[in-house]
Amino acid sequence: MKRRLNREFRQGLRDGLPICLGYLSVSFAYGMKAVLAGLPVWIVTVISLSNLTSAGQFAGTNLILSGGSYLEIGLTTLIINLRYLLMSLSMSQKVEEKMTFRQRLAVSYGVTDEIFAVSMQRPRELSAWYMAGLILTPVIGWTSGTFLGGVATSLLPDTLSSALGIALYGMFIAVIVPPAKKSKPVLFTVLLAVFFSVLFHYVPFFEVLSGGWGIIVITIVVSGIAAFLFPIQDEKKEEA
């Protein structure tokens, strides 16, 4: 029994290693940006350790720095991270029945897009030890990358640190462009979100919806329009 648990944990560590390496670069950019904006390295590191969400952290940090209210920050991060609720519900159907309630709560802490994708592709049921290994390596990568990015920013000259800040925008472009080129719905959604973002930023009438409230409204409106215009067809209907 103990040998099986160790084997499951080691397999989780191996499966999580590629995620860990991918998280290093993204979290490095986050740590760099947050420290450049004025947050201490230790606070930025704690944020990464307790959140594990790139989009939510970037948005939440921007709201913190701009003096957003607790309600504004809470609603923004809730909407951005709402997908993790659906992922957790789906994953709960695949975990072992003997996984305890506390173990399920611990697993829910580490549900991210990449961890969800890897775990759902596993042919067997998900054990607590496998999920512990699968979550541990990405958490180490995400947290250590944030710390290294923050420390590097603190040590580098101001001119070089400011120049490296461009890497963050390059990262987002690299994430958006490939799927937008392959999918018209994704391209439409991205362009529509850009349009509303520019509208809310430059048109005086929409200044009341600046900051986090603007993100909330744009996310709901754009996702609603995209879902209405590009519904996902039922596979059974397509086969029929």
N, C-alpha and C positions, 0 to 999 in steps of 0.2 A: 504493500500500500504506500509506504513512504517512498519507495523507489519510483512508483508511478507518479506521485505528486511532484517529485523532483524533476522527473522527465517532462511533465506538463509545464512546469515553471520555466525550465530551460528552453523548451520549444516556444513559449511565449516571449522570452527574451530575444530569441533569434528572429521571430516574426516581427518584433517591434523595433529591431535595430535599423532597418531602412527608414522607418518613420522618424526615429531619433535623429538620423543624419539629415533628413529633410527639414526637421524642425529647427535645427541649429541655425541655418541661414535666416529663416523667417524671424525667429526670436531674437537673433543678433540685431536685425534691423529695428525690431521693436525696442529693445534695450537702448540702442543708440538714439533713437528718436525721442524716447521718453526722458532720458538723461539730458539730452540737448535742450529739451523743453523746460528743465529745471527740477525734475524729480530726483531724489537720492537713489543711488544704485540699489540699496537694500530694499527700499519700497518697491521699486520696479521689479526686483527679483521675487518678492513676496506676491506681487500681483500675478506674475506668470505662474508661480507655484500653485496659487489658489484658483486660477481661472481656466487655463488651458484653452483659450480661444482667441485666435489672432484678431478677427474682425471685431469681436466684442471688446477686447482689450484696447485696440487702437481707438475705437469710438469712445469707450468709457474714459480712457486717459485724456483724450481731447476735451471731453466734457468736464473732467476734474480740473484741468488746467484753465479752462475758460470760466470756471465758477458755476457750473451747472448745478441745479438742485438735485437732492437725493431722488426725488420722484422722476425727474428727467433722466438721470443716469440709470435708475432701475428699470424704467420702461424701455429705454433704448437697448440695454443689454438683454432684457427679456425677449424682445422681438427678434433681435439679431440671433440669439441663441435658442430660439424656440424649436429649431429643427432637432436639437439634441433630445427633446422630449419624445419626438416621433421615433428617433433612432433607438432610444432606450426601450420604448414599448416594443419595437420590433425585435430587439436583442433579447428581451426578457422571454421571448418564446423559444429561444434556442439554448438558454442556460440549463445546467443540470437541475433537476428537481430538488436535489439535496443541498443546493446552495442556500445558505441561511439568509435571513433578512439583512443582517449586518453586512454580510459579504456582498449582497446585491447593492446596498448603499455605497459600499466602497468602490464597487465596479462603476457605478453611475458617475462617480467623481471623474473617471478617466474616459468617458465616452466623447470621442472627437470624430470628425469625418473619416480620418484615415484609420483609426482604431476600429471604428464601426465596420468599415469596408473589409478590413483584414479578418475580423472576427466572424463576419457573416459568410465569408468564403471558406471558412474552416469546415471540413466535411463532418466533423463530429460535434457533439454537444460541447458547450463552453463550460469548462470547470473554473472554479475560483482561482486555483493556482495558475492555470494558463492565462487567465485574464490579468492576474497580478503581474506576471512576467511581461505580458503584452503592453500593459499600461506603464510599467516602471521605466522601461528604456525611453519611450517618448517623453515622459515627464522629466527625466534627467536631461534629455536633449533640449527640451523647451526651456527649462529653468536655467541650465548652464549657459545656453546660447544668449539668453537675456542678460545674465550676469556678465558674460564676456563682452557683449555689445556695450553695456553700460560702462564697464571698466575701460574698454578701449576708447570710448568717447571721452572719458575723464582724463586719459593720459595723452590723447592726441592734441595737436594744436587746433585752435578754434577754426582756422580756415579749412583744414583738412576734414575736421568733423562735420562742418557745414556741407562740404562737398560730398561726403559719404551719405548725407541725408537723402540724396537723389536716388540712392539704391532702393529705398523704400518704395518710391513711385515706380521704379523699374520692375520691382517685384510684383506689384499689383497689375501692371501692364502685362507681364509674363503670365499671370494667372488668368487674366480676362481674355486676351487676344486669341489663343489657340481654340478654346471652345466656341468663341464668337464667330470664328472663321468657319467652323464646321456646322454650326446650328443657327438658323435664322431666328428662332425664338430667343436664343441667348443674346444674339446681336441686337435684336429689337429691345430686349429688356435692359441691356447695358446702355444703349443710346437714350432710351426713355428716362432711365435713372440720371444720366448725365444732364439731360435737358431740364428735369425738375430741380436738380442740384444747382445748376446755373441760374434758373429762374428764382429760386428761393434766396440765392446769395446776392443777386444784383437788382432785382425788382423791389423797390421800397415797400410795396403793398404786402410782401411776404416776409418782411423782417421779423414779424412776430413769431414766425415759425423757424427762426434760425437755430443753429446748434442741434441739440438732441431732439427737440420736437420736430425739426425738419427731417431728420433721419427717420423718425418714427412714421411720419406721414408719407414720406417718399417710399419707404419700404412697403407699407400697407397698400398704397395706391398702385405702385408699379407692379408688385407681385399679384395684386388682384386683377389688373388689366391683362397681364401676361397669362395668368391662369384662365381668364375668360376667352382670350383670343387663341390661345394655344393649349387646349386641354389635352391631357394624356389619354390616348385611346386605350380602351380595355383590350388586352391581348386576346381574350376569348372572342370578342366581337370581330377583331381583325382576322382571326383564323377562320371564323365562320364566313 
